[in-house]
Amino acid sequence: MKDKNGLGKRRSKLGKFLNLHSISQQEIVKRTGLSKSTISRLCQPEEFEPNMKSAKKIIKVLQEAGYQVNFEDFWGVE
């Protein structure tokens, strides 16, 4: 399912990843239990980083879906 909200907008690394792999923000909300506003903020280009508990939930969901990702792929030093 494509996240059409991301088309034409600047995105964070996480936002770009979700768009590239046709993963909707709503799917991440559903599978992680995190709020829609948190996931939305994490997909915007601002320097917003999740706390470790939230980051682990996101990474776990993506890894369970077969993606080999970790915290540094989306957040931290550039």
Order of alpha helices (4+ residues) and beta strands (2+ residues): alpha-alpha-alpha-alpha-alpha
